[in-house]
Amino acid sequence: MSAALPVTAPKYGQHTVTLDGRNEEFRTIASRFIRPFNVTGHPSISVPCGFDQAGLPIGLQIVGRWLDEATVLKVAHAYETAAGWRSRRPPV
């Protein structure tokens, strides 16, 4: 498991975010944690795992063994059912 993104979601129209004290393009860092699994072919899924101080969702990435999508989906479903985050919505 890992974080889905290194930062929470930026505001609509915001193209840069501050990461480790540096301004970076959001689209550049958005795939930082998912890219390795796309390259290796490991199945992964992002599920909500909480909210930041502004009420924006935080994602947890669940990664499985190569070609074991079924287990990844079962784990994601079990986590979402047990955690209850799926019923909470970010502020408008």
Backbone bond lengths (Angstrom), bond angles and torsions (degrees), N, CA, C in turn:
res aa  C-N    CA-C-N  psi(-1)  N-CA   C-N-CA  omega(-1)  CA-C   N-CA-C  phi
1 M - - - 1.442 - - 1.518 109.07 -
2 S 1.300 114.63 152.10 1.457 121.25 175.65 1.519 107.89 -156.33
3 A 1.300 115.56 173.39 1.457 119.91 172.48 1.522 108.18 -67.77
4 A 1.305 117.12 151.62 1.457 120.06 176.79 1.525 110.75 -79.16
5 L 1.312 116.60 -37.34 1.463 123.64 178.54 1.524 109.23 -133.79
6 P 1.335 118.08 153.63 1.458 119.57 177.67 1.532 113.63 -78.44
7 V 1.323 117.38 -8.34 1.468 123.28 178.60 1.518 108.27 -141.29
8 T 1.322 116.92 165.75 1.462 119.38 173.53 1.528 108.85 -79.70
9 A 1.297 116.10 171.49 1.461 121.44 -175.71 1.523 111.59 -60.42
10 P 1.321 116.81 136.36 1.465 119.50 175.77 1.524 110.27 -76.95
11 K 1.309 116.66 165.70 1.455 120.82 175.62 1.520 109.52 -67.58
12 Y 1.313 115.90 154.04 1.461 121.21 179.22 1.524 109.28 -55.51
13 G 1.321 117.01 129.38 1.458 122.05 179.51 1.517 114.41 86.64
14 Q 1.306 117.94 -8.63 1.469 121.93 178.77 1.528 108.47 -81.66
15 H 1.317 116.64 125.18 1.462 120.56 -175.15 1.523 113.41 -105.42
16 T 1.326 116.76 -15.19 1.467 119.60 178.25 1.524 109.52 -122.75
17 V 1.323 115.56 152.47 1.456 122.41 176.36 1.528 107.99 -134.40
18 T 1.321 115.70 158.25 1.458 120.25 177.14 1.514 108.35 -95.37
19 L 1.321 115.75 124.15 1.455 122.58 179.96 1.520 107.70 -134.02
20 D 1.330 116.14 120.44 1.468 121.63 -177.45 1.525 111.74 53.94
21 G 1.325 116.18 39.32 1.462 121.38 176.79 1.519 115.08 79.11
22 R 1.325 117.96 4.91 1.467 121.21 -179.77 1.526 109.59 -119.36
23 N 1.324 116.68 143.06 1.464 120.59 173.25 1.517 108.52 -81.47
24 E 1.333 116.32 128.74 1.455 121.82 -179.81 1.517 109.20 -134.53
25 E 1.337 115.21 152.73 1.460 121.13 175.64 1.526 108.48 -65.70
26 F 1.330 116.64 129.77 1.462 120.06 -178.62 1.521 111.14 -61.54
27 R 1.307 117.70 -42.13 1.466 119.40 -176.94 1.528 112.05 -65.23
28 T 1.321 117.27 -23.46 1.464 120.61 177.11 1.525 111.32 -73.87
29 I 1.334 116.58 -40.99 1.466 119.34 -177.23 1.523 113.27 -89.44
30 A 1.342 117.48 -12.20 1.462 120.73 -175.44 1.525 113.34 -61.41
31 S 1.310 117.22 -30.12 1.461 119.34 -178.56 1.522 113.32 -103.91
32 R 1.299 117.33 9.80 1.464 121.54 -175.65 1.525 113.10 -55.96
33 F 1.313 118.74 -42.22 1.463 121.57 -176.65 1.530 113.41 -91.14
34 I 1.325 117.04 -15.52 1.465 118.96 -179.49 1.522 112.80 -98.17
35 R 1.317 116.63 -24.86 1.469 121.44 -176.92 1.529 113.82 -53.99
36 P 1.346 119.91 -44.93 1.471 118.76 -178.45 1.531 113.34 -58.33
37 F 1.309 117.02 -35.81 1.459 119.69 -177.96 1.525 111.48 -77.95
38 N 1.327 117.14 -28.74 1.464 119.96 173.29 1.526 109.95 -65.18
39 V 1.318 116.58 -38.77 1.466 121.12 -178.34 1.530 111.06 -70.93
40 T 1.329 117.05 -41.86 1.467 120.30 -176.09 1.525 113.12 -84.36
41 G 1.328 117.51 -14.92 1.456 120.70 179.85 1.517 114.09 83.73
42 H 1.328 117.18 14.27 1.464 119.88 176.99 1.529 109.24 -78.07
43 P 1.325 118.01 133.21 1.459 119.89 178.79 1.530 110.58 -69.59
44 S 1.313 115.54 141.40 1.466 119.96 177.39 1.519 109.09 -148.22
45 I 1.315 114.76 158.07 1.461 121.30 179.84 1.523 107.42 -148.02
46 S 1.300 116.21 146.95 1.458 121.52 177.24 1.526 108.37 -107.44
47 V 1.327 115.48 132.35 1.462 121.13 177.46 1.526 108.60 -129.15
48 P 1.326 118.55 151.81 1.456 120.26 178.55 1.526 110.58 -66.69
49 C 1.342 115.54 138.53 1.474 119.08 -179.63 1.522 112.43 -134.40
50 G 1.304 117.75 14.61 1.455 120.55 178.44 1.511 110.94 151.03
51 F 1.327 115.35 -171.32 1.459 121.57 -177.98 1.515 109.29 -139.05
52 D 1.335 116.38 147.03 1.458 119.96 177.70 1.533 109.57 -80.62
53 Q 1.331 116.73 -175.49 1.468 120.59 -177.06 1.528 113.10 -64.56
54 A 1.336 116.44 -24.06 1.464 120.30 178.30 1.528 111.96 -87.57
55 G 1.339 116.56 -1.35 1.446 120.28 179.77 1.515 114.43 88.10
56 L 1.338 116.88 8.08 1.465 120.41 179.36 1.524 109.87 -83.95
57 P 1.331 116.96 146.01 1.461 120.01 -175.85 1.529 113.08 -70.42
58 I 1.323 114.29 149.03 1.460 123.19 174.60 1.518 106.40 -115.63
59 G 1.329 116.69 136.61 1.453 121.04 -176.93 1.516 113.24 -106.67
60 L 1.313 115.12 142.13 1.461 123.98 175.01 1.520 107.19 -108.47
61 Q 1.319 117.40 130.33 1.459 121.23 179.37 1.527 108.98 -100.34
62 I 1.303 116.14 124.68 1.462 122.65 177.49 1.525 107.08 -104.19
63 V 1.317 116.09 126.18 1.459 121.78 -176.38 1.520 109.03 -119.05
64 G 1.323 116.04 139.17 1.458 120.08 -178.39 1.516 113.66 -118.21
65 R 1.305 113.84 -179.01 1.458 120.43 175.43 1.513 109.66 -67.28
66 W 1.300 115.28 155.80 1.454 121.73 179.62 1.527 109.99 -54.76
67 L 1.309 116.74 129.27 1.473 125.48 179.51 1.535 114.11 64.66
68 D 1.318 118.10 21.95 1.469 120.66 179.56 1.529 110.61 -113.75
69 E 1.317 115.07 54.97 1.457 120.56 -179.56 1.523 112.33 -60.50
70 A 1.325 116.85 -35.54 1.464 120.63 -176.96 1.525 111.33 -59.01
71 T 1.320 117.49 -43.29 1.467 119.95 -179.96 1.520 111.05 -67.41
72 V 1.321 117.56 -39.94 1.464 120.79 178.59 1.529 110.12 -60.23
73 L 1.316 116.84 -44.64 1.462 120.30 179.46 1.528 111.80 -65.74
74 K 1.321 117.82 -38.98 1.471 120.91 178.05 1.521 111.38 -64.74
75 V 1.326 116.60 -43.63 1.472 120.70 179.27 1.527 109.85 -64.23
76 A 1.326 117.55 -44.50 1.467 121.16 179.51 1.528 110.89 -60.92
77 H 1.311 116.95 -44.40 1.467 120.61 179.56 1.524 110.52 -63.89
78 A 1.316 117.35 -44.66 1.469 120.94 179.90 1.524 110.61 -62.47
79 Y 1.330 117.15 -43.04 1.465 120.07 179.95 1.524 110.61 -64.50
80 E 1.336 117.36 -48.78 1.463 120.13 -179.24 1.526 111.88 -60.29
81 T 1.323 116.88 -39.68 1.465 121.07 179.49 1.523 110.84 -65.69
82 A 1.325 116.93 -44.52 1.470 121.23 -177.12 1.526 112.62 -74.00
83 A 1.326 117.65 -38.34 1.461 121.07 -173.33 1.525 113.28 -77.76
84 G 1.313 117.60 -33.68 1.456 120.53 178.18 1.518 115.53 80.19
85 W 1.331 118.79 5.43 1.463 120.53 -179.44 1.516 112.10 -66.52
86 R 1.316 118.33 -25.98 1.458 120.53 -173.24 1.515 113.17 -66.00
87 S 1.311 118.17 -18.37 1.461 120.05 -179.70 1.528 112.40 -89.12
88 R 1.319 118.04 -12.29 1.469 121.23 -179.82 1.525 109.58 -90.44
89 R 1.301 117.18 141.96 1.465 122.91 -178.89 1.530 110.13 -117.28
90 P 1.345 116.82 146.26 1.462 119.59 176.16 1.534 109.84 -68.05
91 P 1.333 117.44 160.35 1.464 119.99 179.38 1.520 111.13 -66.79
92 V 1.311 115.94 153.88 1.469 121.68 -179.95 1.502 109.51 -78.79
